[in-house]
Amino acid sequence: MSDPKNQRKLWYLIGGALVIAFLAYGATSFKNNLTPYVSFDEAMKTASRVQVAGALVENSSDYIDEDQELHFVIYNEVGLEMAVRYSGVKPANFEEATQIVAVGSWRGDVFDAEQLLVKCPSKYQCVDEDPTTHAEEA
């Protein structure tokens, strides 16, 4: 029979190796799923999956119900514009968005988005009322 101390050491080694293997797998999976934010220029130069952010150009969106395809244009802080194509259901409150983040890659002459993140204004922003009027009414 084998020595119980040697068996215990063997199980510790196997367990340690499994923990290291799972940590390595998790780290590589995490790294592969990272999608960096890039400028419009950088997005147009790479075929890899990236994120771009911008504001919606007014009256630039066109949604085709039959194909569930959304075409629109966003612009960045320096005024550069980028055409975006998204296949899927049009996000709610899309037209009221303060910022749109498109996740995808550049294909030819359009950014082909796999995912859209629509940032809408807070319901507490842009309140036109004077907040002191309610205190006076009470």
Rosetta silent file (secondary structure, phi, psi, omega in degrees, C-alpha in Angstrom):
SEQUENCE: MSDPKNQRKLWYLIGGALVIAFLAYGATSFKNNLTPYVSFDEAMKTASRVQVAGALVENSSDYIDEDQELHFVIYNEVGLEMAVRYSGVKPANFEEATQIVAVGSWRGDVFDAEQLLVKCPSKYQCVDEDPTTHAEEA
SCORE:     score description
SCORE:     0.000 S_00000001
   1 L     0.000  153.707  179.955    0.000    0.000    0.000 S_00000001
   2 L   -86.719  160.804 -177.736    1.084    3.515   -0.564 S_00000001
   3 L   -72.066  130.149 -179.618    1.957    5.961    2.098 S_00000001
   4 H   -60.474  -32.157  179.173   -1.026    8.189    3.124 S_00000001
   5 H   -67.112  -40.064  178.671    1.244   11.266    3.259 S_00000001
   6 H   -67.207  -37.586  177.586    2.357   10.735   -0.337 S_00000001
   7 H   -63.540  -42.811  179.781   -1.266   10.254   -1.445 S_00000001
   8 H   -62.282  -43.871  178.420   -2.264   13.495    0.249 S_00000001
   9 H   -60.742  -41.134  179.352    0.600   15.367   -1.465 S_00000001
  10 H   -61.746  -44.009  179.353   -0.494   13.943   -4.818 S_00000001
  11 H   -66.270  -36.769  175.994   -4.090   15.150   -4.298 S_00000001
  12 H   -63.746  -41.413  178.143   -2.828   18.618   -3.288 S_00000001
  13 H   -64.745  -43.535  178.177   -0.737   18.763   -6.462 S_00000001
  14 H   -63.268  -45.134  179.097   -3.678   17.690   -8.620 S_00000001
  15 H   -62.389  -43.715  178.456   -5.958   20.210   -6.901 S_00000001
  16 H   -62.235  -42.111  178.968   -3.406   23.001   -7.286 S_00000001
  17 H   -63.782  -39.270  177.529   -2.932   22.202  -10.962 S_00000001
  18 H   -64.920  -42.287  178.615   -6.712   22.310  -11.513 S_00000001
  19 H   -61.911  -44.846  179.092   -7.003   25.678   -9.764 S_00000001
  20 H   -63.237  -41.101  179.515   -4.181   27.110  -11.901 S_00000001
  21 H   -63.912  -42.999  178.999   -5.771   25.696  -15.070 S_00000001
  22 H   -66.584  -38.682  177.533   -9.178   27.252  -14.242 S_00000001
  23 H   -64.811  -41.671  178.571   -7.582   30.619  -13.433 S_00000001
  24 H   -64.820  -42.735  178.467   -5.666   30.599  -16.724 S_00000001
  25 H   -62.992  -44.867  178.936   -8.821   29.688  -18.660 S_00000001
  26 H   -62.395  -41.475 -179.785  -10.821   32.433  -16.919 S_00000001
  27 H   -65.438  -42.834  179.933   -8.153   35.063  -17.578 S_00000001
  28 H   -69.680  -36.945  177.248   -7.922   34.247  -21.295 S_00000001
  29 H   -64.803  -41.736  178.890  -11.710   34.169  -21.666 S_00000001
  30 H   -62.645  -44.803 -179.009  -11.983   37.549  -19.940 S_00000001
  31 H   -63.864  -38.805 -179.627   -9.294   39.043  -22.164 S_00000001
  32 H   -68.349  -25.180 -178.588  -10.987   37.738  -25.329 S_00000001
  33 H   -92.265   -3.384  177.358  -14.288   39.359  -24.318 S_00000001
  34 L   -71.787  134.941  178.127  -12.837   42.816  -23.687 S_00000001
  35 L  -125.284  108.383 -174.980  -13.963   45.344  -26.280 S_00000001
  36 L   -75.239  149.083  169.102  -11.969   48.597  -26.193 S_00000001
  37 E   -77.083  133.550  178.109  -13.395   52.067  -26.812 S_00000001
  38 L  -135.810  165.218  176.294  -11.693   53.632  -29.830 S_00000001
  39 L   -75.165  167.565  178.379  -11.985   56.817  -31.889 S_00000001
  40 H   -60.025  -42.408 -179.755  -13.857   56.856  -35.196 S_00000001
  41 H   -60.794  -45.071  179.624  -10.546   56.953  -37.076 S_00000001
  42 H   -64.604  -38.989 -179.823   -9.189   53.924  -35.214 S_00000001
  43 H   -63.045  -36.428 -179.109  -12.436   51.997  -35.773 S_00000001
  44 H   -73.245  -16.777 -177.898  -12.205   52.610  -39.523 S_00000001
  45 H   -96.856   -9.290 -176.731   -8.653   51.224  -39.615 S_00000001
  46 L  -122.160  150.126  176.854   -9.276   47.931  -37.814 S_00000001
  47 L   -98.978   -2.331 -178.588  -11.412   44.902  -38.571 S_00000001
  48 L   -81.342  166.665 -177.378  -11.503   43.776  -34.952 S_00000001
  49 L   -74.208  124.442 -178.057  -14.435   44.213  -32.574 S_00000001
  50 E  -140.669  174.659  174.937  -14.432   47.643  -30.902 S_00000001
  51 E  -118.755  135.642  173.027  -16.747   50.185  -29.266 S_00000001
  52 E  -126.220  146.925 -178.819  -17.417   53.678  -30.586 S_00000001
  53 E  -126.304  143.827  177.509  -19.503   56.343  -28.893 S_00000001
  54 E  -171.289  174.338  177.760  -21.253   59.362  -30.281 S_00000001
  55 E   -96.364  150.476 -178.374  -24.428   61.395  -30.410 S_00000001
  56 E   -73.470  129.273  172.701  -27.182   60.710  -32.919 S_00000001
  57 L   -71.576  126.676 -175.562  -27.298   63.038  -35.921 S_00000001
  58 L   -57.362  135.572  178.451  -30.815   64.440  -35.924 S_00000001
  59 L    60.761   26.866  179.954  -33.190   62.829  -38.469 S_00000001
  60 L  -101.132   -6.916 -175.002  -30.517   60.378  -39.631 S_00000001
  61 L   -87.985  143.195  178.329  -32.124   57.151  -38.419 S_00000001
  62 E  -141.570  117.163 -178.745  -33.994   54.797  -40.727 S_00000001
  63 E  -110.487  127.143  178.859  -35.498   51.545  -39.417 S_00000001
  64 E  -103.250  106.783 -174.928  -36.630   48.830  -41.828 S_00000001
  65 L   -59.824  -43.981 -175.649  -39.226   46.699  -39.997 S_00000001
  66 L   -60.011  -40.120 -177.864  -39.172   43.759  -42.426 S_00000001
  67 L   -95.084   -8.695 -172.463  -35.409   43.282  -42.085 S_00000001
  68 L    49.831   53.821 -178.390  -35.148   44.599  -38.508 S_00000001
  69 E  -125.594  130.179 -177.825  -32.273   46.761  -39.670 S_00000001
  70 E  -113.941  126.502  175.952  -31.464   50.199  -38.301 S_00000001
  71 E  -115.948  134.283  178.721  -29.285   52.694  -40.182 S_00000001
  72 E  -159.211  172.548 -179.881  -28.174   55.924  -38.522 S_00000001
  73 E  -125.648  135.153  174.406  -25.284   58.379  -38.212 S_00000001
  74 E  -117.261  158.093  176.162  -23.459   59.368  -35.035 S_00000001
  75 E  -130.375  151.363 -178.228  -20.973   62.165  -34.468 S_00000001
  76 L   -99.423 -172.576 -174.792  -18.184   62.515  -31.924 S_00000001
  77 L   -66.511  -20.430  178.711  -16.955   65.447  -29.838 S_00000001
  78 L  -100.592    4.098  175.375  -14.917   66.913  -32.712 S_00000001
  79 L    93.338    0.066  176.411  -17.772   66.670  -35.220 S_00000001
  80 L   -69.326  142.384 -178.856  -16.645   63.623  -37.221 S_00000001
  81 E  -111.343  151.211  178.723  -19.546   61.496  -38.421 S_00000001
  82 E  -140.530  128.243  175.357  -19.845   57.723  -38.768 S_00000001
  83 E   -78.707  137.940 -177.587  -22.572   55.709  -40.496 S_00000001
  84 E  -128.851  139.418  173.861  -23.792   52.747  -38.428 S_00000001
  85 E  -120.942  131.218  179.747  -25.833   49.686  -39.395 S_00000001
  86 E  -131.376  127.863  176.177  -27.481   47.563  -36.700 S_00000001
  87 E  -100.925  117.059 -178.849  -29.457   44.367  -37.265 S_00000001
  88 L   151.585 -177.342 -179.514  -32.003   43.791  -34.544 S_00000001
  89 L   -70.407  136.639  179.627  -34.914   45.411  -32.781 S_00000001
  90 L   -66.457  127.722 -179.270  -34.684   49.193  -32.551 S_00000001
  91 L   -62.002  146.746  176.512  -33.958   50.154  -28.926 S_00000001
  92 L   -63.252  146.744  178.882  -36.684   51.970  -27.007 S_00000001
  93 L    58.412   28.381 -177.414  -36.234   55.755  -26.768 S_00000001
  94 H   -59.648  -43.417 -176.368  -33.586   55.591  -29.494 S_00000001
  95 H   -67.794  -23.569 -178.829  -34.429   59.037  -30.871 S_00000001
  96 H   -92.872    4.225 -175.262  -34.105   60.652  -27.405 S_00000001
  97 L   -62.400  138.628  174.540  -30.655   59.193  -26.721 S_00000001
  98 L   -87.663  -26.001  177.540  -27.959   61.545  -25.443 S_00000001
  99 E  -153.275  144.698  177.002  -25.243   59.082  -26.439 S_00000001
 100 E  -124.630  129.219  175.072  -25.096   55.846  -28.403 S_00000001
 101 E  -108.185  121.463  178.786  -22.372   53.259  -27.956 S_00000001
 102 E  -107.218  129.847  178.730  -22.065   50.864  -30.878 S_00000001
 103 E  -111.066  120.263 -178.682  -20.174   47.592  -30.437 S_00000001
 104 E   173.429 -145.315 -178.618  -19.011   45.966  -33.645 S_00000001
 105 E  -148.149  159.917 -178.921  -16.515   46.388  -36.465 S_00000001
 106 E   -80.267  128.221  179.160  -15.886   48.480  -39.566 S_00000001
 107 E  -132.128  103.007  177.488  -17.057   46.850  -42.803 S_00000001
 108 L    72.047 -101.938 -178.255  -16.433   48.743  -46.023 S_00000001
 109 L  -120.741   15.598 -177.538  -18.089   52.127  -45.605 S_00000001
 110 E  -145.686  148.471  174.830  -20.227   51.504  -42.506 S_00000001
 111 E   -85.191  118.093 -177.494  -19.750   50.465  -38.885 S_00000001
 112 E   -92.200  102.195 -174.975  -21.574   47.143  -38.507 S_00000001
 113 E   -87.405  131.702  174.512  -22.888   47.089  -34.925 S_00000001
 114 E   -90.660  -24.890 -174.964  -23.643   43.813  -33.169 S_00000001
 115 E  -148.337  143.135  176.063  -24.870   45.589  -30.050 S_00000001
 116 E  -122.123  136.923  172.884  -26.136   49.082  -29.172 S_00000001
 117 E  -116.347  115.326 -175.122  -26.029   50.761  -25.789 S_00000001
 118 E  -105.031  120.416  179.875  -28.398   53.716  -25.705 S_00000001
 119 E  -101.891  112.692 -178.623  -27.867   56.304  -22.989 S_00000001
 120 L   -97.291  157.190  179.226  -31.008   58.335  -22.385 S_00000001
 121 L   -66.475  149.782  177.798  -31.261   61.538  -20.366 S_00000001
 122 L   -67.725  147.885  178.178  -32.134   61.194  -16.728 S_00000001
 123 L   -68.759  -10.228 -179.855  -35.726   61.965  -15.825 S_00000001
 124 L   -96.646   -5.535  179.166  -34.290   64.483  -13.356 S_00000001
 125 L   -86.672  157.231  173.384  -32.379   66.496  -15.954 S_00000001
 126 L    58.104   40.041  176.008  -33.713   69.533  -17.795 S_00000001
 127 L   -81.879  120.690 -175.860  -36.503   70.315  -15.346 S_00000001
 128 L   -82.420  -17.484 -177.645  -37.886   73.711  -16.407 S_00000001
 129 L   -73.420  153.729  173.563  -39.801   74.366  -13.227 S_00000001
 130 L   -82.549  118.995 -175.339  -38.454   76.475  -10.403 S_00000001
 131 L   -64.499  -18.083 -178.769  -37.992   74.017   -7.498 S_00000001
 132 H   -80.243  -14.434 -178.152  -38.865   76.709   -4.939 S_00000001
 133 H   -68.479  -33.672 -179.599  -42.436   77.110   -6.277 S_00000001
 134 H   -70.687  -33.493  179.264  -43.566   73.801   -4.762 S_00000001
 135 H   -68.292  -35.234 -179.813  -42.236   74.776   -1.339 S_00000001
 136 H   -72.412  -29.011 -178.748  -44.245   78.004   -1.427 S_00000001
 137 H   -73.836  -25.922 -175.333  -47.467   76.189   -2.317 S_00000001
 138 L   -74.155    0.000    0.000  -47.260   73.890    0.719 S_00000001
